[in-house]
């Protein structure tokens, strides 16, 4: 199967989406189905295994460098989530939160942000209230149909295959930081 992140040019977003994305100061992400492909693997001894896409990790670092906060809100608790978020420098990890809209509103209150300053990216019904609450709702093509119907943006790449990177590039592009975030890699010889 072709890799959606290497087989296309960056998406062209509508003026309405770009306007919403320009206001974003917090990108909140679900894990399973967004940062991973949604599959859970368990060893015979019960150890959980997950695959995170490296493209997403760099995108997260790029948006944080541009001054956009990143949070992860997930219904499951996993030491793997904690390890990956620590590795990326993500300060806001909320695990075991089925009430994602409530968790997102709590975090927004602590950070002094309005819903219009928040992008939320999720793929299934527990994410839908948070997607509808946020100023910019983002999902993936392999997300549940009702979530896709309510999101402002559906990425080209599926969850776990660079979809978060697409969302990050949307935010960077809308805030005028995309070219600056790519320039250091173009200057290297």
GIJO-V971814 format. One line per field, one symbol per residue. ss: DSSP state (A for helix, B for strand, O for the rest). A space follows every 10 residues. Layout:
ss: ???
This chain:
ss: OOOOOOOOOO OOOOAAAAAA AAOOOBBBBO OOOOOOOOOO BBOOOOOBBO OOOAAAAAAA AAAAAOOOBB BBBOOOOOAA AAAAAAAAOO OBBBOOOOOA AAAAAAAAAA AOOOAAABBB BOOOAAAAAA AAAOOBBBBO OOOOAAAAAA OOBBOOOOOO OOAAAAAAAA AAAAOOOAAA AAAAAAAOO
